[in-house]
Amino acid sequence: DDYAQFGWGLSAAKLGQFELAVEHLAVAAAMRPDVNYYTLALRGARATARAQTSAAHRRQEAKKSRGGTTDAKITGPPPPRGR
């Protein structure tokens, strides 16, 4: 049922699961290419999924360029400096 796929896709998008949303919206749009709002919703979900993937990639690259993670746990005082 195309409308069920559309609803599932919209629900997934509202939950922030844009990759899943794209899958279901693509099925709905393929089943009923004449329904413009299926195609519009699919385009929006694809754009958001791409933007999220790009942002995650940029964060990962920035983390690498800083030399690793900034989430290091400090466990004690710094080592003494040489005399």
Secondary structure by P-SEA (a helix, b strand, c coil): caaaaaaaaaaaaaacaaaaaaaaaaaaaaaccccaaaaaaaaaaaaaaaaaaaaaaaaaaaaaaaccccccccccccccccc
